[in-house]
Amino acid sequence: MRFPRRYRWLSPLMAWCVICTTFAVPPATTSVAAATPTPTAVTIAGSLQSELGCPGDWDPACTATGLAYDANDDVWQKSFATLA
């Protein structure tokens, strides 16, 4: 599709705007959480807790949904049996 002659200046202008906005945005900075202490316990809290054996939902103190730390994987994990 060809633009009428009076609008042909828009194409280079739009290309210039795209280039300028792409490179004008500063790069995202990452911050290291070096001062964050290692957690001693991790619990899944949410509306699924009553299905996993807790007396109620949204209870971070319920140990039935607590995860165990696996030093080999460096991951907090646990398997849960649920009804389909």
mmCIF file of the N, C-alpha and C atoms, coordinates in Angstrom:
data_MODEL
# 
_entry.id   MODEL 
# 
loop_
_atom_site.group_PDB 
_atom_site.id 
_atom_site.type_symbol 
_atom_site.label_atom_id 
_atom_site.label_alt_id 
_atom_site.label_comp_id 
_atom_site.label_asym_id 
_atom_site.label_entity_id 
_atom_site.label_seq_id 
_atom_site.pdbx_PDB_ins_code 
_atom_site.Cartn_x 
_atom_site.Cartn_y 
_atom_site.Cartn_z 
_atom_site.occupancy 
_atom_site.B_iso_or_equiv 
_atom_site.pdbx_formal_charge 
_atom_site.auth_seq_id 
_atom_site.auth_comp_id 
_atom_site.auth_asym_id 
_atom_site.auth_atom_id 
_atom_site.pdbx_PDB_model_num 
ATOM 1   N N  . MET A 1 1  ? 0.848  -1.175  0.000  1.00 0.00 ? 1  MET A N  1 
ATOM 2   C CA . MET A 1 1  ? 0.000  0.000   0.000  1.00 0.00 ? 1  MET A CA 1 
ATOM 3   C C  . MET A 1 1  ? 0.892  1.235   0.000  1.00 0.00 ? 1  MET A C  1 
ATOM 4   N N  . ARG A 1 2  ? 0.612  2.110   -0.891 1.00 0.00 ? 2  ARG A N  1 
ATOM 5   C CA . ARG A 1 2  ? 1.397  3.338   -0.992 1.00 0.00 ? 2  ARG A CA 1 
ATOM 6   C C  . ARG A 1 2  ? 0.617  4.482   -0.378 1.00 0.00 ? 2  ARG A C  1 
ATOM 7   N N  . PHE A 1 3  ? 1.340  5.287   0.367  1.00 0.00 ? 3  PHE A N  1 
ATOM 8   C CA . PHE A 1 3  ? 0.734  6.467   0.963  1.00 0.00 ? 3  PHE A CA 1 
ATOM 9   C C  . PHE A 1 3  ? 0.704  7.593   -0.065 1.00 0.00 ? 3  PHE A C  1 
ATOM 10  N N  . PRO A 1 4  ? -0.245 8.467   0.072  1.00 0.00 ? 4  PRO A N  1 
ATOM 11  C CA . PRO A 1 4  ? -0.207 9.652   -0.785 1.00 0.00 ? 4  PRO A CA 1 
ATOM 12  C C  . PRO A 1 4  ? 1.083  10.431  -0.532 1.00 0.00 ? 4  PRO A C  1 
ATOM 13  N N  . ARG A 1 5  ? 1.491  11.200  -1.497 1.00 0.00 ? 5  ARG A N  1 
ATOM 14  C CA . ARG A 1 5  ? 2.763  11.911  -1.433 1.00 0.00 ? 5  ARG A CA 1 
ATOM 15  C C  . ARG A 1 5  ? 2.886  12.785  -0.177 1.00 0.00 ? 5  ARG A C  1 
ATOM 16  N N  . ARG A 1 6  ? 1.825  13.382  0.252  1.00 0.00 ? 6  ARG A N  1 
ATOM 17  C CA . ARG A 1 6  ? 1.914  14.291  1.406  1.00 0.00 ? 6  ARG A CA 1 
ATOM 18  C C  . ARG A 1 6  ? 2.173  13.556  2.727  1.00 0.00 ? 6  ARG A C  1 
ATOM 19  N N  . TYR A 1 7  ? 1.975  12.210  2.779  1.00 0.00 ? 7  TYR A N  1 
ATOM 20  C CA . TYR A 1 7  ? 2.197  11.447  4.012  1.00 0.00 ? 7  TYR A CA 1 
ATOM 21  C C  . TYR A 1 7  ? 3.464  10.597  3.973  1.00 0.00 ? 7  TYR A C  1 
ATOM 22  N N  . ARG A 1 8  ? 4.262  10.685  2.950  1.00 0.00 ? 8  ARG A N  1 
ATOM 23  C CA . ARG A 1 8  ? 5.450  9.837   2.833  1.00 0.00 ? 8  ARG A CA 1 
ATOM 24  C C  . ARG A 1 8  ? 6.519  10.172  3.869  1.00 0.00 ? 8  ARG A C  1 
ATOM 25  N N  . TRP A 1 9  ? 6.494  11.324  4.436  1.00 0.00 ? 9  TRP A N  1 
ATOM 26  C CA . TRP A 1 9  ? 7.464  11.699  5.459  1.00 0.00 ? 9  TRP A CA 1 
ATOM 27  C C  . TRP A 1 9  ? 7.189  10.980  6.775  1.00 0.00 ? 9  TRP A C  1 
ATOM 28  N N  . LEU A 1 10 ? 5.998  10.414  6.952  1.00 0.00 ? 10 LEU A N  1 
ATOM 29  C CA . LEU A 1 10 ? 5.667  9.728   8.201  1.00 0.00 ? 10 LEU A CA 1 
ATOM 30  C C  . LEU A 1 10 ? 6.462  8.447   8.401  1.00 0.00 ? 10 LEU A C  1 
ATOM 31  N N  . SER A 1 11 ? 6.734  7.711   7.341  1.00 0.00 ? 11 SER A N  1 
ATOM 32  C CA . SER A 1 11 ? 7.439  6.439   7.469  1.00 0.00 ? 11 SER A CA 1 
ATOM 33  C C  . SER A 1 11 ? 8.836  6.607   8.068  1.00 0.00 ? 11 SER A C  1 
ATOM 34  N N  . PRO A 1 12 ? 9.693  7.492   7.544  1.00 0.00 ? 12 PRO A N  1 
ATOM 35  C CA . PRO A 1 12 ? 11.003 7.672   8.181  1.00 0.00 ? 12 PRO A CA 1 
ATOM 36  C C  . PRO A 1 12 ? 10.892 8.245   9.592  1.00 0.00 ? 12 PRO A C  1 
ATOM 37  N N  . LEU A 1 13 ? 9.907  9.099   9.814  1.00 0.00 ? 13 LEU A N  1 
ATOM 38  C CA . LEU A 1 13 ? 9.728  9.667   11.149 1.00 0.00 ? 13 LEU A CA 1 
ATOM 39  C C  . LEU A 1 13 ? 9.340  8.584   12.145 1.00 0.00 ? 13 LEU A C  1 
ATOM 40  N N  . MET A 1 14 ? 8.435  7.700   11.757 1.00 0.00 ? 14 MET A N  1 
ATOM 41  C CA . MET A 1 14 ? 8.028  6.617   12.662 1.00 0.00 ? 14 MET A CA 1 
ATOM 42  C C  . MET A 1 14 ? 9.188  5.668   12.929 1.00 0.00 ? 14 MET A C  1 
ATOM 43  N N  . ALA A 1 15 ? 9.981  5.362   11.912 1.00 0.00 ? 15 ALA A N  1 
ATOM 44  C CA . ALA A 1 15 ? 11.151 4.500   12.105 1.00 0.00 ? 15 ALA A CA 1 
ATOM 45  C C  . ALA A 1 15 ? 12.132 5.154   13.065 1.00 0.00 ? 15 ALA A C  1 
ATOM 46  N N  . TRP A 1 16 ? 12.361 6.443   12.924 1.00 0.00 ? 16 TRP A N  1 
ATOM 47  C CA . TRP A 1 16 ? 13.260 7.167   13.824 1.00 0.00 ? 16 TRP A CA 1 
ATOM 48  C C  . TRP A 1 16 ? 12.740 7.134   15.263 1.00 0.00 ? 16 TRP A C  1 
ATOM 49  N N  . CYS A 1 17 ? 11.440 7.289   15.449 1.00 0.00 ? 17 CYS A N  1 
ATOM 50  C CA . CYS A 1 17 ? 10.847 7.255   16.789 1.00 0.00 ? 17 CYS A CA 1 
ATOM 51  C C  . CYS A 1 17 ? 11.013 5.876   17.429 1.00 0.00 ? 17 CYS A C  1 
ATOM 52  N N  . VAL A 1 18 ? 10.807 4.831   16.653 1.00 0.00 ? 18 VAL A N  1 
ATOM 53  C CA . VAL A 1 18 ? 10.979 3.468   17.179 1.00 0.00 ? 18 VAL A CA 1 
ATOM 54  C C  . VAL A 1 18 ? 12.422 3.236   17.598 1.00 0.00 ? 18 VAL A C  1 
ATOM 55  N N  . ILE A 1 19 ? 13.359 3.659   16.776 1.00 0.00 ? 19 ILE A N  1 
ATOM 56  C CA . ILE A 1 19 ? 14.777 3.481   17.107 1.00 0.00 ? 19 ILE A CA 1 
ATOM 57  C C  . ILE A 1 19 ? 15.141 4.268   18.356 1.00 0.00 ? 19 ILE A C  1 
ATOM 58  N N  . CYS A 1 20 ? 14.696 5.498   18.446 1.00 0.00 ? 20 CYS A N  1 
ATOM 59  C CA . CYS A 1 20 ? 15.020 6.340   19.606 1.00 0.00 ? 20 CYS A CA 1 
ATOM 60  C C  . CYS A 1 20 ? 14.432 5.783   20.901 1.00 0.00 ? 20 CYS A C  1 
ATOM 61  N N  . THR A 1 21 ? 13.188 5.332   20.857 1.00 0.00 ? 21 THR A N  1 
ATOM 62  C CA . THR A 1 21 ? 12.576 4.822   22.090 1.00 0.00 ? 21 THR A CA 1 
ATOM 63  C C  . THR A 1 21 ? 13.158 3.479   22.487 1.00 0.00 ? 21 THR A C  1 
ATOM 64  N N  . THR A 1 22 ? 13.635 2.701   21.531 1.00 0.00 ? 22 THR A N  1 
ATOM 65  C CA . THR A 1 22 ? 14.237 1.405   21.862 1.00 0.00 ? 22 THR A CA 1 
ATOM 66  C C  . THR A 1 22 ? 15.546 1.593   22.606 1.00 0.00 ? 22 THR A C  1 
ATOM 67  N N  . PHE A 1 23 ? 16.366 2.509   22.149 1.00 0.00 ? 23 PHE A N  1 
ATOM 68  C CA . PHE A 1 23 ? 17.679 2.682   22.753 1.00 0.00 ? 23 PHE A CA 1 
ATOM 69  C C  . PHE A 1 23 ? 17.717 3.755   23.835 1.00 0.00 ? 23 PHE A C  1 
ATOM 70  N N  . ALA A 1 24 ? 16.655 4.506   24.005 1.00 0.00 ? 24 ALA A N  1 
ATOM 71  C CA . ALA A 1 24 ? 16.644 5.560   25.017 1.00 0.00 ? 24 ALA A CA 1 
ATOM 72  C C  . ALA A 1 24 ? 16.245 5.028   26.392 1.00 0.00 ? 24 ALA A C  1 
ATOM 73  N N  . VAL A 1 25 ? 15.658 3.840   26.434 1.00 0.00 ? 25 VAL A N  1 
ATOM 74  C CA . VAL A 1 25 ? 15.231 3.258   27.707 1.00 0.00 ? 25 VAL A CA 1 
ATOM 75  C C  . VAL A 1 25 ? 16.460 2.725   28.430 1.00 0.00 ? 25 VAL A C  1 
ATOM 76  N N  . PRO A 1 26 ? 16.672 3.139   29.669 1.00 0.00 ? 26 PRO A N  1 
ATOM 77  C CA . PRO A 1 26 ? 17.839 2.630   30.395 1.00 0.00 ? 26 PRO A CA 1 
ATOM 78  C C  . PRO A 1 26 ? 17.680 1.137   30.684 1.00 0.00 ? 26 PRO A C  1 
ATOM 79  N N  . PRO A 1 27 ? 18.762 0.398   30.720 1.00 0.00 ? 27 PRO A N  1 
ATOM 80  C CA . PRO A 1 27 ? 18.666 -1.036  31.001 1.00 0.00 ? 27 PRO A CA 1 
ATOM 81  C C  . PRO A 1 27 ? 18.170 -1.288  32.421 1.00 0.00 ? 27 PRO A C  1 
ATOM 82  N N  . ALA A 1 28 ? 17.468 -2.374  32.590 1.00 0.00 ? 28 ALA A N  1 
ATOM 83  C CA . ALA A 1 28 ? 16.949 -2.725  33.910 1.00 0.00 ? 28 ALA A CA 1 
ATOM 84  C C  . ALA A 1 28 ? 18.106 -3.097  34.826 1.00 0.00 ? 28 ALA A C  1 
ATOM 85  N N  . THR A 1 29 ? 18.016 -2.646  36.039 1.00 0.00 ? 29 THR A N  1 
ATOM 86  C CA . THR A 1 29 ? 19.054 -2.981  37.005 1.00 0.00 ? 29 THR A CA 1 
ATOM 87  C C  . THR A 1 29 ? 18.561 -4.107  37.893 1.00 0.00 ? 29 THR A C  1 
ATOM 88  N N  . THR A 1 30 ? 19.455 -4.940  38.278 1.00 0.00 ? 30 THR A N  1 
ATOM 89  C CA . THR A 1 30 ? 19.115 -6.023  39.192 1.00 0.00 ? 30 THR A CA 1 
ATOM 90  C C  . THR A 1 30 ? 19.734 -5.726  40.539 1.00 0.00 ? 30 THR A C  1 
ATOM 91  N N  . SER A 1 31 ? 19.033 -6.080  41.555 1.00 0.00 ? 31 SER A N  1 
ATOM 92  C CA . SER A 1 31 ? 19.563 -5.889  42.895 1.00 0.00 ? 31 SER A CA 1 
ATOM 93  C C  . SER A 1 31 ? 19.727 -7.253  43.555 1.00 0.00 ? 31 SER A C  1 
ATOM 94  N N  . VAL A 1 32 ? 20.833 -7.417  44.161 1.00 0.00 ? 32 VAL A N  1 
ATOM 95  C CA . VAL A 1 32 ? 21.140 -8.674  44.824 1.00 0.00 ? 32 VAL A CA 1 
ATOM 96  C C  . VAL A 1 32 ? 20.643 -8.597  46.257 1.00 0.00 ? 32 VAL A C  1 
ATOM 97  N N  . ALA A 1 33 ? 19.956 -9.628  46.679 1.00 0.00 ? 33 ALA A N  1 
ATOM 98  C CA . ALA A 1 33 ? 19.407 -9.663  48.032 1.00 0.00 ? 33 ALA A CA 1 
ATOM 99  C C  . ALA A 1 33 ? 20.402 -10.335 48.972 1.00 0.00 ? 33 ALA A C  1 
ATOM 100 N N  . ALA A 1 34 ? 21.589 -9.775  49.065 1.00 0.00 ? 34 ALA A N  1 
ATOM 101 C CA . ALA A 1 34 ? 22.621 -10.369 49.908 1.00 0.00 ? 34 ALA A CA 1 
ATOM 102 C C  . ALA A 1 34 ? 22.280 -10.244 51.389 1.00 0.00 ? 34 ALA A C  1 
ATOM 103 N N  . ALA A 1 35 ? 21.508 -9.225  51.744 1.00 0.00 ? 35 ALA A N  1 
ATOM 104 C CA . ALA A 1 35 ? 21.186 -9.016  53.154 1.00 0.00 ? 35 ALA A CA 1 
ATOM 105 C C  . ALA A 1 35 ? 19.951 -9.813  53.589 1.00 0.00 ? 35 ALA A C  1 
ATOM 106 N N  . THR A 1 36 ? 19.309 -10.518 52.669 1.00 0.00 ? 36 THR A N  1 
ATOM 107 C CA . THR A 1 36 ? 18.130 -11.299 53.014 1.00 0.00 ? 36 THR A CA 1 
ATOM 108 C C  . THR A 1 36 ? 18.559 -12.587 53.699 1.00 0.00 ? 36 THR A C  1 
ATOM 109 N N  . PRO A 1 37 ? 18.059 -12.826 54.906 1.00 0.00 ? 37 PRO A N  1 
ATOM 110 C CA . PRO A 1 37 ? 18.457 -14.056 55.597 1.00 0.00 ? 37 PRO A CA 1 
ATOM 111 C C  . PRO A 1 37 ? 17.839 -15.292 54.949 1.00 0.00 ? 37 PRO A C  1 
ATOM 112 N N  . THR A 1 38 ? 18.509 -16.407 55.087 1.00 0.00 ? 38 THR A N  1 
ATOM 113 C CA . THR A 1 38 ? 18.001 -17.672 54.575 1.00 0.00 ? 38 THR A CA 1 
ATOM 114 C C  . THR A 1 38 ? 16.792 -18.088 55.398 1.00 0.00 ? 38 THR A C  1 
ATOM 115 N N  . PRO A 1 39 ? 15.684 -18.486 54.752 1.00 0.00 ? 39 PRO A N  1 
ATOM 116 C CA . PRO A 1 39 ? 14.496 -18.868 55.515 1.00 0.00 ? 39 PRO A CA 1 
ATOM 117 C C  . PRO A 1 39 ? 14.722 -20.162 56.290 1.00 0.00 ? 39 PRO A C  1 
ATOM 118 N N  . THR A 1 40 ? 14.085 -20.256 57.428 1.00 0.00 ? 40 THR A N  1 
ATOM 119 C CA . THR A 1 40 ? 14.160 -21.478 58.226 1.00 0.00 ? 40 THR A CA 1 
ATOM 120 C C  . THR A 1 40 ? 12.970 -22.382 57.970 1.00 0.00 ? 40 THR A C  1 
ATOM 121 N N  . ALA A 1 41 ? 11.892 -21.852 57.379 1.00 0.00 ? 41 ALA A N  1 
ATOM 122 C CA . ALA A 1 41 ? 10.711 -22.634 57.041 1.00 0.00 ? 41 ALA A CA 1 
ATOM 123 C C  . ALA A 1 41 ? 9.996  -21.964 55.881 1.00 0.00 ? 41 ALA A C  1 
ATOM 124 N N  . VAL A 1 42 ? 9.380  -22.797 55.038 1.00 0.00 ? 42 VAL A N  1 
ATOM 125 C CA . VAL A 1 42 ? 8.597  -22.302 53.910 1.00 0.00 ? 42 VAL A CA 1 
ATOM 126 C C  . VAL A 1 42 ? 7.273  -23.044 53.917 1.00 0.00 ? 42 VAL A C  1 
ATOM 127 N N  . THR A 1 43 ? 6.170  -22.295 53.844 1.00 0.00 ? 43 THR A N  1 
ATOM 128 C CA . THR A 1 43 ? 4.827  -22.874 53.860 1.00 0.00 ? 43 THR A CA 1 
ATOM 129 C C  . THR A 1 43 ? 4.042  -22.359 52.673 1.00 0.00 ? 43 THR A C  1 
ATOM 130 N N  . ILE A 1 44 ? 3.289  -23.248 52.041 1.00 0.00 ? 44 ILE A N  1 
ATOM 131 C CA . ILE A 1 44 ? 2.375  -22.837 50.978 1.00 0.00 ? 44 ILE A CA 1 
ATOM 132 C C  . ILE A 1 44 ? 1.076  -22.427 51.647 1.00 0.00 ? 44 ILE A C  1 
ATOM 133 N N  . ALA A 1 45 ? 0.735  -21.165 51.543 1.00 0.00 ? 45 ALA A N  1 
ATOM 134 C CA . ALA A 1 45 ? -0.511 -20.659 52.124 1.00 0.00 ? 45 ALA A CA 1 
ATOM 135 C C  . ALA A 1 45 ? -1.445 -20.267 50.992 1.00 0.00 ? 45 ALA A C  1 
ATOM 136 N N  . GLY A 1 46 ? -2.722 -20.625 51.124 1.00 0.00 ? 46 GLY A N  1 
ATOM 137 C CA . GLY A 1 46 ? -3.675 -20.260 50.087 1.00 0.00 ? 46 GLY A CA 1 
ATOM 138 C C  . GLY A 1 46 ? -4.981 -21.005 50.248 1.00 0.00 ? 46 GLY A C  1 
ATOM 139 N N  . SER A 1 47 ? -5.817 -20.875 49.243 1.00 0.00 ? 47 SER A N  1 
ATOM 140 C CA . SER A 1 47 ? -7.143 -21.483 49.312 1.00 0.00 ? 47 SER A CA 1 
ATOM 141 C C  . SER A 1 47 ? -7.102 -22.995 49.107 1.00 0.00 ? 47 SER A C  1 
ATOM 142 N N  . LEU A 1 48 ? -5.938 -23.556 48.876 1.00 0.00 ? 48 LEU A N  1 
ATOM 143 C CA . LEU A 1 48 ? -5.814 -24.997 48.702 1.00 0.00 ? 48 LEU A CA 1 
ATOM 144 C C  . LEU A 1 48 ? -5.445 -25.730 49.984 1.00 0.00 ? 48 LEU A C  1 
ATOM 145 N N  . GLN A 1 49 ? -5.199 -25.015 51.047 1.00 0.00 ? 49 GLN A N  1 
ATOM 146 C CA . GLN A 1 49 ? -4.717 -25.644 52.272 1.00 0.00 ? 49 GLN A CA 1 
ATOM 147 C C  . GLN A 1 49 ? -5.725 -26.591 52.900 1.00 0.00 ? 49 GLN A C  1 
ATOM 148 N N  . SER A 1 50 ? -6.998 -26.281 52.851 1.00 0.00 ? 50 SER A N  1 
ATOM 149 C CA . SER A 1 50 ? -7.986 -27.177 53.456 1.00 0.00 ? 50 SER A CA 1 
ATOM 150 C C  . SER A 1 50 ? -8.023 -28.516 52.723 1.00 0.00 ? 50 SER A C  1 
ATOM 151 N N  . GLU A 1 51 ? -7.730 -28.517 51.418 1.00 0.00 ? 51 GLU A N  1 
ATOM 152 C CA . GLU A 1 51 ? -7.668 -29.766 50.666 1.00 0.00 ? 51 GLU A CA 1 
ATOM 153 C C  . GLU A 1 51 ? -6.410 -30.562 50.969 1.00 0.00 ? 51 GLU A C  1 
ATOM 154 N N  . LEU A 1 52 ? -5.398 -29.918 51.510 1.00 0.00 ? 52 LEU A N  1 
ATOM 155 C CA . LEU A 1 52 ? -4.132 -30.584 51.796 1.00 0.00 ? 52 LEU A CA 1 
ATOM 156 C C  . LEU A 1 52 ? -3.974 -30.967 53.255 1.00 0.00 ? 52 LEU A C  1 
ATOM 157 N N  . GLY A 1 53 ? -5.020 -30.826 54.064 1.00 0.00 ? 53 GLY A N  1 
ATOM 158 C CA . GLY A 1 53 ? -4.977 -31.292 55.446 1.00 0.00 ? 53 GLY A CA 1 
ATOM 159 C C  . GLY A 1 53 ? -4.926 -30.229 56.511 1.00 0.00 ? 53 GLY A C  1 
ATOM 160 N N  . CYS A 1 54 ? -5.009 -28.969 56.169 1.00 0.00 ? 54 CYS A N  1 
ATOM 161 C CA . CYS A 1 54 ? -5.028 -27.906 57.167 1.00 0.00 ? 54 CYS A CA 1 
ATOM 162 C C  . CYS A 1 54 ? -6.466 -27.683 57.641 1.00 0.00 ? 54 CYS A C  1 
ATOM 163 N N  . PRO A 1 55 ? -6.645 -27.166 58.855 1.00 0.00 ? 55 PRO A N  1 
ATOM 164 C CA . PRO A 1 55 ? -8.008 -26.907 59.336 1.00 0.00 ? 55 PRO A CA 1 
ATOM 165 C C  . PRO A 1 55 ? -8.707 -25.783 58.577 1.00 0.00 ? 55 PRO A C  1 
ATOM 166 N N  . GLY A 1 56 ? -7.972 -24.917 57.945 1.00 0.00 ? 56 GLY A N  1 
ATOM 167 C CA . GLY A 1 56 ? -8.561 -23.808 57.193 1.00 0.00 ? 56 GLY A CA 1 
ATOM 168 C C  . GLY A 1 56 ? -7.602 -23.335 56.119 1.00 0.00 ? 56 GLY A C  1 
ATOM 169 N N  . ASP A 1 57 ? -8.050 -22.375 55.341 1.00 0.00 ? 57 ASP A N  1 
ATOM 170 C CA . ASP A 1 57 ? -7.228 -21.817 54.267 1.00 0.00 ? 57 ASP A CA 1 
ATOM 171 C C  . ASP A 1 57 ? -6.484 -20.574 54.736 1.00 0.00 ? 57 ASP A C  1 
ATOM 172 N N  . TRP A 1 58 ? -5.457 -20.224 54.011 1.00 0.00 ? 58 TRP A N  1 
ATOM 173 C CA . TRP A 1 58 ? -4.641 -19.037 54.256 1.00 0.00 ? 58 TRP A CA 1 
ATOM 174 C C  . TRP A 1 58 ? -4.044 -19.017 55.662 1.00 0.00 ? 58 TRP A C  1 
ATOM 175 N N  . ASP A 1 59 ? -3.522 -20.161 56.085 1.00 0.00 ? 59 ASP A N  1 
ATOM 176 C CA . ASP A 1 59 ? -2.938 -20.284 57.425 1.00 0.00 ? 59 ASP A CA 1 
ATOM 177 C C  . ASP A 1 59 ? -1.448 -20.595 57.283 1.00 0.00 ? 59 ASP A C  1 
ATOM 178 N N  . PRO A 1 60 ? -0.578 -19.593 57.380 1.00 0.00 ? 60 PRO A N  1 
ATOM 179 C CA . PRO A 1 60 ? 0.855  -19.848 57.226 1.00 0.00 ? 60 PRO A CA 1 
ATOM 180 C C  . PRO A 1 60 ? 1.451  -20.673 58.367 1.00 0.00 ? 60 PRO A C  1 
ATOM 181 N N  . ALA A 1 61 ? 0.727  -20.845 59.469 1.00 0.00 ? 61 ALA A N  1 
ATOM 182 C CA . ALA A 1 61 ? 1.237  -21.630 60.597 1.00 0.00 ? 61 ALA A CA 1 
ATOM 183 C C  . ALA A 1 61 ? 0.934  -23.120 60.455 1.00 0.00 ? 61 ALA A C  1 
ATOM 184 N N  . CYS A 1 62 ? 0.132  -23.512 59.475 1.00 0.00 ? 62 CYS A N  1 
ATOM 185 C CA . CYS A 1 62 ? -0.218 -24.921 59.294 1.00 0.00 ? 62 CYS A CA 1 
ATOM 186 C C  . CYS A 1 62 ? 0.993  -25.682 58.776 1.00 0.00 ? 62 CYS A C  1 
ATOM 187 N N  . THR A 1 63 ? 1.383  -26.714 59.484 1.00 0.00 ? 63 THR A N  1 
ATOM 188 C CA . THR A 1 63 ? 2.568  -27.481 59.102 1.00 0.00 ? 63 THR A CA 1 
ATOM 189 C C  . THR A 1 63 ? 2.281  -28.521 58.022 1.00 0.00 ? 63 THR A C  1 
ATOM 190 N N  . ALA A 1 64 ? 1.012  -28.790 57.731 1.00 0.00 ? 64 ALA A N  1 
ATOM 191 C CA . ALA A 1 64 ? 0.673  -29.774 56.700 1.00 0.00 ? 64 ALA A CA 1 
ATOM 192 C C  . ALA A 1 64 ? 1.110  -29.315 55.311 1.00 0.00 ? 64 ALA A C  1 
ATOM 193 N N  . THR A 1 65 ? 1.204  -28.024 55.098 1.00 0.00 ? 65 THR A N  1 
ATOM 194 C CA . THR A 1 65 ? 1.647  -27.507 53.801 1.00 0.00 ? 65 THR A CA 1 
ATOM 195 C C  . THR A 1 65 ? 3.059  -26.931 53.870 1.00 0.00 ? 65 THR A C  1 
ATOM 196 N N  . GLY A 1 66 ? 3.784  -27.290 54.909 1.00 0.00 ? 66 GLY A N  1 
ATOM 197 C CA . GLY A 1 66 ? 5.166  -26.851 55.026 1.00 0.00 ? 66 GLY A CA 1 
ATOM 198 C C  . GLY A 1 66 ? 6.066  -27.628 54.086 1.00 0.00 ? 66 GLY A C  1 
ATOM 199 N N  . LEU A 1 67 ? 7.027  -26.960 53.510 1.00 0.00 ? 67 LEU A N  1 
ATOM 200 C CA . LEU A 1 67 ? 7.967  -27.587 52.591 1.00 0.00 ? 67 LEU A CA 1 
ATOM 201 C C  . LEU A 1 67 ? 9.251  -27.952 53.322 1.00 0.00 ? 67 LEU A C  1 
ATOM 202 N N  . ALA A 1 68 ? 9.960  -28.944 52.803 1.00 0.00 ? 68 ALA A N  1 
ATOM 203 C CA . ALA A 1 68 ? 11.236 -29.375 53.376 1.00 0.00 ? 68 ALA A CA 1 
ATOM 204 C C  . ALA A 1 68 ? 12.362 -28.911 52.461 1.00 0.00 ? 68 ALA A C  1 
ATOM 205 N N  . TYR A 1 69 ? 13.446 -28.482 53.066 1.00 0.00 ? 69 TYR A N  1 
ATOM 206 C CA . TYR A 1 69 ? 14.597 -28.014 52.292 1.00 0.00 ? 69 TYR A CA 1 
ATOM 207 C C  . TYR A 1 69 ? 15.456 -29.202 51.884 1.00 0.00 ? 69 TYR A C  1 
ATOM 208 N N  . ASP A 1 70 ? 15.756 -29.302 50.610 1.00 0.00 ? 70 ASP A N  1 
ATOM 209 C CA . ASP A 1 70 ? 16.625 -30.344 50.083 1.00 0.00 ? 70 ASP A CA 1 
ATOM 210 C C  . ASP A 1 70 ? 17.952 -29.697 49.701 1.00 0.00 ? 70 ASP A C  1 
ATOM 211 N N  . ALA A 1 71 ? 18.979 -29.985 50.482 1.00 0.00 ? 71 ALA A N  1 
ATOM 212 C CA . ALA A 1 71 ? 20.284 -29.361 50.254 1.00 0.00 ? 71 ALA A CA 1 
ATOM 213 C C  . ALA A 1 71 ? 20.917 -29.824 48.944 1.00 0.00 ? 71 ALA A C  1 
ATOM 214 N N  . ASN A 1 72 ? 20.566 -31.022 48.472 1.00 0.00 ? 72 ASN A N  1 
ATOM 215 C CA . ASN A 1 72 ? 21.131 -31.507 47.204 1.00 0.00 ? 72 ASN A CA 1 
ATOM 216 C C  . ASN A 1 72 ? 20.651 -30.665 46.033 1.00 0.00 ? 72 ASN A C  1 
ATOM 217 N N  . ASP A 1 73 ? 19.363 -30.293 46.055 1.00 0.00 ? 73 ASP A N  1 
ATOM 218 C CA . ASP A 1 73 ? 18.796 -29.486 44.979 1.00 0.00 ? 73 ASP A CA 1 
ATOM 219 C C  . ASP A 1 73 ? 18.842 -27.993 45.269 1.00 0.00 ? 73 ASP A C  1 
ATOM 220 N N  . ASP A 1 74 ? 19.023 -27.642 46.539 1.00 0.00 ? 74 ASP A N  1 
ATOM 221 C CA . ASP A 1 74 ? 18.938 -26.257 46.997 1.00 0.00 ? 74 ASP A CA 1 
ATOM 222 C C  . ASP A 1 74 ? 17.540 -25.695 46.705 1.00 0.00 ? 74 ASP A C  1 
ATOM 223 N N  . VAL A 1 75 ? 16.518 -26.539 46.974 1.00 0.00 ? 75 VAL A N  1 
ATOM 224 C CA . VAL A 1 75 ? 15.129 -26.195 46.692 1.00 0.00 ? 75 VAL A CA 1 
ATOM 225 C C  . VAL A 1 75 ? 14.250 -26.656 47.852 1.00 0.00 ? 75 VAL A C  1 
ATOM 226 N N  . TRP A 1 76 ? 13.265 -25.830 48.190 1.00 0.00 ? 76 TRP A N  1 
ATOM 227 C CA . TRP A 1 76 ? 12.241 -26.227 49.150 1.00 0.00 ? 76 TRP A CA 1 
ATOM 228 C C  . TRP A 1 76 ? 11.189 -27.017 48.375 1.00 0.00 ? 76 TRP A C  1 
ATOM 229 N N  . GLN A 1 77 ? 10.846 -28.233 48.849 1.00 0.00 ? 77 GLN A N  1 
ATOM 230 C CA . GLN A 1 77 ? 9.939  -29.065 48.086 1.00 0.00 ? 77 GLN A CA 1 
ATOM 231 C C  . GLN A 1 77 ? 9.152  -30.022 48.965 1.00 0.00 ? 77 GLN A C  1 
ATOM 232 N N  . LYS A 1 78 ? 8.033  -30.511 48.426 1.00 0.00 ? 78 LYS A N  1 
ATOM 233 C CA . LYS A 1 78 ? 7.211  -31.522 49.079 1.00 0.00 ? 78 LYS A CA 1 
ATOM 234 C C  . LYS A 1 78 ? 6.187  -32.007 48.061 1.00 0.00 ? 78 LYS A C  1 
ATOM 235 N N  . SER A 1 79 ? 5.816  -33.252 48.144 1.00 0.00 ? 79 SER A N  1 
ATOM 236 C CA . SER A 1 79 ? 4.767  -33.818 47.282 1.00 0.00 ? 79 SER A CA 1 
ATOM 237 C C  . SER A 1 79 ? 3.481  -33.911 48.090 1.00 0.00 ? 79 SER A C  1 
ATOM 238 N N  . PHE A 1 80 ? 2.381  -33.590 47.446 1.00 0.00 ? 80 PHE A N  1 
ATOM 239 C CA . PHE A 1 80 ? 1.066  -33.623 48.076 1.00 0.00 ? 80 PHE A CA 1 
ATOM 240 C C  . PHE A 1 80 ? 0.164  -34.566 47.296 1.00 0.00 ? 80 PHE A C  1 
ATOM 241 N N  . ALA A 1 81 ? -0.615 -35.388 48.010 1.00 0.00 ? 81 ALA A N  1 
ATOM 242 C CA . ALA A 1 81 ? -1.617 -36.236 47.369 1.00 0.00 ? 81 ALA A CA 1 
ATOM 243 C C  . ALA A 1 81 ? -2.966 -35.526 47.428 1.00 0.00 ? 81 ALA A C  1 
ATOM 244 N N  . THR A 1 82 ? -3.572 -35.338 46.263 1.00 0.00 ? 82 THR A N  1 
ATOM 245 C CA . THR A 1 82 ? -4.878 -34.674 46.193 1.00 0.00 ? 82 THR A CA 1 
ATOM 246 C C  . THR A 1 82 ? -5.840 -35.537 45.407 1.00 0.00 ? 82 THR A C  1 
ATOM 247 N N  . LEU A 1 83 ? -7.115 -35.270 45.608 1.00 0.00 ? 83 LEU A N  1 
ATOM 248 C CA . LEU A 1 83 ? -8.131 -35.960 44.836 1.00 0.00 ? 83 LEU A CA 1 
ATOM 249 C C  . LEU A 1 83 ? -8.253 -35.317 43.476 1.00 0.00 ? 83 LEU A C  1 
ATOM 250 N N  . ALA A 1 84 ? -8.494 -36.115 42.465 1.00 0.00 ? 84 ALA A N  1 
ATOM 251 C CA . ALA A 1 84 ? -8.600 -35.579 41.108 1.00 0.00 ? 84 ALA A CA 1 
ATOM 252 C C  . ALA A 1 84 ? -9.933 -34.945 40.861 1.00 0.00 ? 84 ALA A C  1 
# 
